[in-house]
Amino acid sequence: MSNKSDFGLIGLAVMGQNLVLNVESRGFQVSVYNRTEATTEAFVAANPGKKLVGAKTLEEFVQSLARPRKIQIMVKAGAPVDQVIEQLIPLLDKDDIVIDGGNSLYTDTERRDAYLQAKGLRFIGAGVSGGEEGARKGPSIMPGGPLSTWEVMKPIFESIAAKVDGEPCVIHIGPGGAGHYVKMVHNGIEYGDMQLICEAYSLFKAAGFSTDEMAAVFNQWNDGELQSYLIQITAKALEQKDPETGQPIVDLILDKAGQKGTGQWTLVNAAENAVVISTINAAVEARVLSSQKKARVAASKVLQGPKIELSLDKKALVAKVHDALYASKVVSYTQGFDLIQTMGGKKEWKLDLGRIAAIWRGGCIIRARFLNRITDAYRTDPSLGNLMLDPFFKDLLNRTQQNWREVVALAVSNGIPVPAFSASLAYYDSYRTERLPANLLQAQRDFFGAHTYERVDKPAGEFFHTNWPEVIG
Ligand code: NBP
């Protein structure tokens, strides 16, 4: 072991421990510190022979690191991150680097970046995706902060990140809060992907598929265009039997989903930027409604729906649902990238959307074959506006739209909720509609509020008002 460690990590919960083992496995010596000392001791003891230095105090931890120090914080997002930073500041020297690798809100990252910079320290806000397994074997990393700080961290980040076609799944995303911002939208997209898969499952269940039949469908899809980590783990989850009862474990899991901050943060940010992310919105709201289990059980006794009659044969249903899922996924990513592009432009982050899609191909929860197509789309046309207009995606949507709407119609007529499928389709249909009913909306606005309107038969930018009749007598 060397005198000083190459890297330090604070916060030895699931993510921290696995990241440390990952960094150490690439040949770096790592110092570790956890608020609860027993966790540090147990972790170091459980990993004998590894280049790990367990520190009892933060002072000891800081002193064990080579300069400029590289310290990654992996504690619960929010106030704990500020607390750790405050404790670190008096112990650090100029140009030491502090990395927050948790799921921090990007505005917190911007605040911390300015704060530490003023103190002569360097800060990186890095989104890390991949859960426990990704952290251990290679996550997708989205670091934001000054380019010069990224250059210092690059060797460590590139060696621990997942690799796809030899390319590490990490790039310098942009300055300040750009990394955590992109990670936030990544999580929103993750919500969308998961909900879309659940809606496919819901249709199969209504059509009488057994869990093993469904697992076979998802396994088959994982060999095709829908190949992705989430499809893969869905098949595995459906195959899993409960050791106690022998029943499929999914049938025994309560249908109440929780949510952490990132999905909601994405919705709030999209609303602030006037960007439509209806698929992600539907996914977040689906979780909210799922959590109201008691109310749903009560409502199921009084509110009526149709009798479920899915007349399609299973093979035809699988083919149609495949297309509905694929097309909805394209819409979801279109919206997510629209949000990233809009915010990136506003903040002048100079984001490279193609490279962002490329680093999501490995390591992270939304890793998928189809991200190659998004990378290609932005590499071919960096100024591409709406992703649906890229030649590949345009053809795909034109090819799948009929099956997609048949699936949504089938679900609606049978009373099976498919909020993300239908929100995606509504976005597609709205976006491709030349004349929307907003003309009437403008008339209403002008009627009650004299908001004025433009006319189709007059030059753009000229505003008109009608003297509407009085309706209050
Ligand atoms: P948690 O988010 O559960 O945080 C637990 C860690 O935070 C423990 O080490 C705990 O120390 C430490 N901690 C807390 Br809580 N308050 C502290 C304080 N005031 N000062 C110092 N340490 C404090 O851990 P995690 O699930 O490993 O996640 C870490 C970060 O990574 C989070 O931001 C999370 O959102 C993000 N993330 C998680 C995943 C995932 O799959 N879990 C994936 C991607 C990103 P203690 O042992 O003394 O209580």
Residues whose N, C-alpha, C, O or C-beta is under 5 A from the ligand:
A	BS01	NBP	G11 L12 A13 V14 M15 G16 R35 T36 T39 M74 V75 K76 A77 P80 Q83 G101 G102 N103 V128 S129 G131 E132
